[in-house]
Amino acid sequence: MFRAVSPAKSTLSRVDGGAPARASGLRGVLSDYYELAKPRIIYLLLVTTLAAMVMAARGVPPLLLTLWTLLGGALSAASAGAINCVWDRDIDRLMTRTMFRPVARGAISPQAALVFAALAQLAGFAILYILVNPLAAWLSLAGNAYYVVIYTMWLKRVTPLNIVIGGAAGGFRRWSAGRR
């Protein structure tokens, strides 16, 4: 299942099949949980969230509101990413691009990933509810439910259009960022 390839430090290794370099000890564990959250997707969501906030504010939104919105959104998205990794671990093991994800390669157990997902979602929801507004919190939760149930559990397994339709989950998060 795994090819013996010299470790590569670039993200190109995810495409060409090379095994990415892995840190050991606490640094390795933190790196695995970071990857479990799917940070590249989170960055895209945060950029579009910030853009929506700037447009809604017709200028620069308040700094603390922006900070809490981005943090709450990042935690909520990390939760969805972790659940996606748990659900898709069987197919992730088969694809070169995803075979080194922490759950797929056994570095993080499905149970530990689900605990991480629950804690991240609870923290994200609480931050959004208390420090941003309840609507943003509920919309973020709805976006996660859509991503996990509609996109991850259903669409990815039945249609190649999954990524187009699944993009609506990010739309929930961006739309909620403009609501104050």
C-alpha positions in Angstrom: 0.0 0.0 0.0 2.8 2.5 0.9 5.6 3.0 -1.6 9.1 3.4 -0.2 10.0 6.9 -1.4 12.6 9.2 0.1 10.9 11.8 2.3 10.1 15.1 0.6 9.6 18.4 2.4 7.4 20.0 -0.3 3.7 19.8 -0.8 4.5 18.3 -4.2 5.1 15.0 -2.4 1.4 14.8 -1.8 0.9 14.8 -5.6 3.8 12.7 -6.7 3.4 10.0 -4.1 6.4 10.7 -2.0 6.1 10.3 1.7 6.2 13.7 3.5 8.8 14.1 6.2 7.4 13.4 9.7 8.5 15.0 13.0 8.6 12.8 16.0 7.5 13.3 19.6 5.3 16.1 20.7 6.1 18.1 17.6 4.9 15.1 15.5 1.7 14.8 17.4 0.9 18.5 17.1 1.8 18.3 13.4 -0.6 15.4 12.9 -3.5 17.3 14.7 -2.7 20.4 12.6 -3.0 18.3 9.4 -6.2 16.6 10.8 -7.8 20.0 10.8 -7.2 20.4 7.0 -5.5 23.9 7.4 -5.3 24.6 3.6 -9.1 24.6 3.5 -9.3 26.7 6.6 -7.0 29.3 5.1 -9.3 29.6 2.1 -12.4 29.9 4.3 -10.7 32.6 6.5 -9.7 34.7 3.5 -13.3 34.6 2.1 -14.7 35.3 5.6 -12.5 38.3 6.0 -13.5 39.6 2.6 -17.2 39.2 3.5 -16.6 41.1 6.8 -14.9 43.9 5.0 -17.7 44.2 2.5 -20.4 44.0 5.2 -18.6 46.7 7.3 -18.0 48.8 4.2 -14.5 49.2 5.3 -12.3 47.7 8.1 -14.4 45.8 10.6 -13.6 46.0 14.4 -10.4 44.2 15.1 -11.7 42.1 18.0 -14.8 41.1 16.1 -12.6 40.0 13.2 -10.3 38.1 15.5 -13.1 36.2 17.2 -14.9 35.5 14.0 -11.8 34.1 12.3 -10.9 32.0 15.4 -14.4 30.6 15.9 -14.7 29.9 12.1 -11.3 28.2 12.1 -12.2 25.9 15.0 -15.5 25.0 13.4 -13.9 24.3 10.1 -11.2 22.2 11.9 -14.0 20.1 13.4 -15.6 19.4 10.0 -12.2 18.6 8.5 -11.4 16.1 11.3 -14.8 14.4 10.9 -14.2 14.2 7.1 -10.8 12.5 7.8 -12.5 9.9 10.0 -15.3 9.2 7.6 -13.1 9.0 4.5 -10.2 7.1 6.0 -11.0 4.1 3.9 -10.8 6.0 0.6 -8.0 8.2 1.9 -5.7 5.2 2.2 -6.2 4.5 -1.5 -5.4 7.9 -3.0 -1.8 9.2 -3.3 -2.9 12.7 -2.4 -4.6 11.7 0.9 -2.9 8.5 2.0 -0.6 10.3 4.5 -3.5 12.0 6.4 -3.1 11.2 10.1 -6.2 9.0 10.5 -5.7 7.2 7.2 -2.1 6.2 8.2 -3.0 5.4 11.8 -1.2 8.2 13.5 -4.4 9.4 15.1 -7.2 7.0 16.0 -10.7 7.7 14.7 -11.9 8.1 18.3 -9.2 10.6 19.1 -10.0 12.5 15.9 -13.7 12.6 16.9 -12.9 13.9 20.3 -10.7 16.6 18.7 -13.6 17.4 16.3 -16.1 17.7 19.2 -13.9 19.9 21.2 -13.0 22.2 18.3 -16.7 22.5 17.4 -17.7 23.3 20.9 -15.0 25.9 21.3 -15.8 27.4 17.9 -19.5 27.6 18.5 -19.0 29.1 22.0 -16.6 31.8 20.6 -18.9 32.7 17.8 -22.0 32.6 20.1 -20.6 34.7 22.9 -18.1 37.0 21.2 -19.6 37.5 17.7 -23.3 36.7 17.7 -25.6 33.7 18.0 -26.6 33.7 14.3 -22.9 33.3 13.2 -22.6 30.4 15.6 -25.7 28.6 14.4 -24.8 29.2 10.7 -21.3 27.9 11.3 -22.8 24.8 12.9 -25.2 24.4 9.9 -22.3 24.8 7.5 -20.5 22.0 9.3 -23.6 19.7 9.3 -23.9 20.3 5.6 -20.2 19.6 4.9 -20.2 16.4 7.0 -23.6 15.0 6.1 -24.3 16.2 2.6 -20.8 16.5 1.2 -18.6 14.0 3.1 -21.1 11.2 3.8 -23.2 11.4 0.7 -22.0 13.5 -2.3 -18.4 12.3 -2.3 -19.5 8.8 -2.7 -22.2 9.3 -5.4 -21.1 12.1 -7.8 -18.0 13.7 -9.3 -19.8 17.0 -8.8 -19.4 16.7 -5.1 -16.9 19.6 -4.8 -19.1 22.0 -6.6 -22.2 21.2 -4.5 -20.1 20.9 -1.3 -18.9 24.4 -1.7 -22.2 25.6 -0.3 -20.9 24.7 3.2 -18.2 27.4 2.9 -21.0 29.8 1.7 -22.8 29.4 5.0 -19.7 30.4 6.9 -19.0 33.4 4.6 -22.6 34.5 4.7 -22.6 34.3 8.5 -19.5 36.5 8.7 -21.4 39.4 7.2 -24.2 39.2 9.9 -23.7 41.2 13.0 
